[in-house]
Amino acid sequence: MYMPHHYIDRVSGNVVEERFLGDRVIGLLYHPVRENAPKLFSILTSCRISRWLAFARYDAPWRRMVPNFIKAGFNLSECLEPDAVMKNPRAFFERKIKYWDCRPLEGGARSVTSPADARMFIGSLSDHSLLFIKEKFFDLTELLGSAKEWWINSFRHGDFAVFRLTPDKYHYNHSPVSGIVVDFYAVEGSYHSCNPSALMALSDAYSKNKRVVTIIDTDVPEGTGLGLVAMIEVVALMIGDIVQCYSRHGYDSPLQIEKGMFLEKGAPKSLFRPGSSTVILLFEKGRMQFSADLQRNVQRQDVQSRLCQGLSGRKVVETDVRVRSEIGQATIVRSK
């Protein structure tokens, strides 16, 4: 039976129903019957199949036009190279925008900004928080890698934000905070879909996909003052690669992320190639205060969300946010 999925438009506050690309196929792939064919399911969510699907949708010779449903609501004037954007689906997907004009950086020195144009939801790993969501979406130890005990302990009772990018979105990720990279590594995994139905069909879904983890220390000179922040870029079905391409000015002179590098808030950090995908931010306990409207949206009763399935009444409501928009503030740590 079809279940609608809503998100909240942050600007207007209106509830919007989302229509998903390949929804019926995803429903079949993640149907409980998959448990009877684990080998086939593993093959269908493998890197090879994911890259083949990405080629068929974005690079194949017959893919010369950008589908109308992806272009819906798209603003060509935002693009840095408007003539090149509409040549084929990949060019559209990997487009660069004049973010300094169309996505102005919001908030002050202690603000935390969205890393992506995405639909986001917030939560807490602390059972004393009103935002507490039992670990349905990820297992912290598995998400960060079991060998990373120091980072696991740092975020164990903290807060998180999940950003789901859809195929029509701008697919560069920007640094949400300012600080020094203290660790950077990849964790191998599968290529599961980010469709909400797929997420709810799998336990700890984000922990199962291939991902890249960047740990940022923001308690440094010129930093955001938020403590440690983990930025986890998660691949998905049809995501062939995550390209690290940090640029301080525009998209000029892109650099690979390395330990010791200082990241400036709002600067481009990486690019997903291509499909839909996810970014997860983790914050230390008591260091992040989410924006009031995002907290209010979690409590709204007029939103139907597939992400609420099986969560015993817990609300998981997504808000559509723009890259470099403020999503919260670093809390002030008072000295004893």
N, C-alpha and C positions, 0 to 999 in steps of 0.2 A: 504494500500500500504506500502511495506517495505521501511523504511528509514534507511540508514546506520548511524552508529555512530562511529566517529573517536576520537582518543586521540593522543597526541604527546609523543613519547618516549624521555625522557629527555636527555639521554646519546647521542643518535644519531641525535635527532632532526627530525626523520622521523615520518610521519603520519601513524598511524596503525588503521585498522578497527577492532572494537570489536564485537565479537559474543556473544550473551547473552544466558544463560541457561534458558530454559522455556519461551523464548521470546513470542511465540504465546499465551501461557496461560496467561501471564501478559497482553498482548494486549487485550484479551477477558475480563479479570477481571476488567481492568481499562477503558474499552470502555464506551462512554457516556451513554450507555443503563443501566449502573449500577445505574443511578439516578432514574430509575423506580423500583429498588429493593433495597432500602437502608438497610433494615433489613438483607437481605442475604449478602450484601456487608460487613456490620458490622460484621457478623458472620465469614466470610471468612478472615477477617483481625484481628481476635481476638487472644488473647494469646493462648487459647486452640488449635485452628486450627494451629497456627504457630508452637507450640511445637509438635503437631502430625506430621506435615510435616517434621520437623527437625528429629524426630525419624525415619520416613520412609526413609529419605535420608541418614542419618548418623549412625543410631544405630540398625536398624532392622536386624534380623539374616541373611536375604538374602543380606545385604550390607557388604560384606567381602572384596571387592576389591575397590580400588580408581579408579574412571573413568579416562580413558586416556586423555580426554579433560582437566581435572583438572591438571593432571600431566605434561601437555605440558609446556616445558620451566622450569620445576622445577629442582632445584639443590639440590640433596640429601646430598651433602658434607657440606652444610650449617647447617644441623640439629645437634642438641646436642645429640639426641638419634636416629641415623639413622635406627637402626634395628626395632624400635617400630613404626616409622612414617607410614609405608606402611601396617600396620596390618588391618586397616579399615578406612573409611572416616573420622570418628571423630578424630582419632589419627593424621591423616594427617592435618586436619583443626586446631587442637590445638597444633601443633608442636612448640617446642622451637628451636631457632637457636643460633648459636655462634655469636651473634650480635656484640660483641666486636672485632671480626675479619672480618665478612662479611658485617657489617653495621657500619663502624667506624664513630664516632661522628665528624661532620663537623663544621667548623667555630670557632670563638673565644667566649669570654665571653658574648658578646652582640648578638650572633646569635640566631635565632629561628629555630628549626628543625622540620621536619615532624614527626607527632606522629605515623605514620603507613606506611606500604607498601600499596600504594593506588593510585587512580587516583584523582587528586585534581584540583579544580578551585578556583580562587580568586575573590573578589569583595569588594565593599564598600557600606555602608548605607548612605553615604553623597552624596547629589545630586550635589556637587561641584567637585566630583572626577571623573576622567576618567574611573574608575572601577565601577562606580555606577550601581547597578542592583536593580530595584524596587523590593520590597519584594515579589517575586514569590515563592522562595524556603522556606522561613520561615517568620513568623511575630515575631519580636523581643520580644514583650510583652508575647506572647503565648509560644515562645520557652523557655524563661527563667522562666516563671511562673508569673502570674499577681501580685502575692503578693511580688515579688522581685523588688520593684520599684527602690531601690538604684542601683542595678546592671543594670536594664534596662536603666536608665539614664546614667550610666557610658559608655555604649557601643552604645548609640542611633545613633551617627553619625560616628561610627568607621568603621574598615575594618574587613573582615572575610575571612576564607579559609575553604573549604569543601573537605573532604577526603572520597572517596567512595571505600570501600574494596570489592573485588570480591571473590568468593568462593575459588579460587586458592591461594589467598594471605596469608601471615603470619598474624595471627589475634591477636597478642599481640599489645596493644597500649603503646607507650612510652611517657613520659612527654616531651613536646616540649620546655619547659622553666624551669629555676630554680626559685623557690620562695616558699612562705608559703601559704598553703591552708587556705583561710579565710572563705570559705563556701563550703558545699558539700551537695547535696540533689537530690532526684529523682522526676520526674514529670511523672505522669501516662499518658498512651496513647495507641494507636493501634499498629499494626505490619504491616505497609504497606511496599511494596517492594521498594528497592532502585534503581531498573531499571530506567534509564532516562525517558523512556516512561511513567512509573507510576508517576514519579515526576512531569512531565509536565501536566499530566491529573488532578492532584490535586493542588489546591491553598494552599500555605504554608505547603507543604508536610511534611517537617521535624518537624514542630511544632505539628503535629498530632500524631507522634509516641512516645512511651515510651522512656524516656531519663534520663541520669544521668548527673548532672551539677557539675563541679568543678571550683571554682573561685580561682585563684592564684594571689597573690600580688608579683610581681617581683622586686619592688622598695625596697628591703631589702638587708642587707649584704649578699654577695655571690649570689644575685639574678641577673637575666638577664637585669634588668633596663628598662623594657618595660611597666611599669604600671600594671594595672589589665589585666589578660587574663582569658577568660572563655573557658574551654574545655568541650564540650558537646558530650557525647557518646550516639548515637541514635540506638535503636534496629531496626530490620527490619524483613521481612518475614523469618521465620525459625531461628531467633535469640531467643534462650530460656532464655538467661541470660547475664548479664555483670558482670564479676567477678573482683572485685578490689583486686589487688595483687601486691602492690608496693614493689620492691626489689632494694636495693642499689647496690648489687653485684650479677651479674648473675640473676638467678631466686630464689636465696636463701632467706629463712625466709620471705615469702610474708606477707605484712601487709594490712589491711583494710585502706582506705583513711579516715582521720579524720581532723577536723579543727585544725590548729596549726602545722600540719606536714610540714616539709620542703621537697620539691620534688627536686631532682637533674635532670637537663636536660639530656635526653637520657635514663633514667632508666625505666624499665618496670613498667607500672602503672596498666593495666587492660587487661582482656581477653574477647573477644566476643565468645559466644557459641551458636551454630555455624550458618552458612549461610553467607549472605552478609550484610554489615552494614556500618555505616557512623560516622565520627568524624567531628565536627565543632569547629573551633577556632574563638573566637571573640577578637578583639583588640580595645583599646581606640583610639579615634580620634587623628591622628597625631603621634602615637607612633610606628607604624610598617611600615617598608620599605621593600616591597616584592622584592625578587631577580629579577634581570633584565631579565633573560630568561623567567621567569614566566609571567612577564608583557608583554614581546614581544609576547609570545604565544597567549595571549588573542586577539591580533590584527591580527593574521594570517588569511588569506583569503582562504587557501587551505584545511580547515578542515570543515567537515560536522558534526554537533553535534545535537543530539535530544534535548539537553538542551537549544537550541536557539529558540525552537518552541514557538510562542506567545510572544516573547520579543521585538517586533518592531525593529528588526535589531541589537539588542545588541548581542555581541559575548560572548558565554560561552564555553570556550575551556578547556578541561581537559589535564593535564600533568601527566604522570606516574612517581611517585616519590618513593623513598625508605625511610624507617624509619630511623631517625637520620641524614638525609641529610639536608643541610641548605636550608631554604625557604625564609629567610629574615633576616633583622637586626633591632634591636631596634634603633630608631632615638635618636639623642642626644638632650636632653631637656636643653636648655640654660636658665640660671638664669637671671632674669630681673635686 
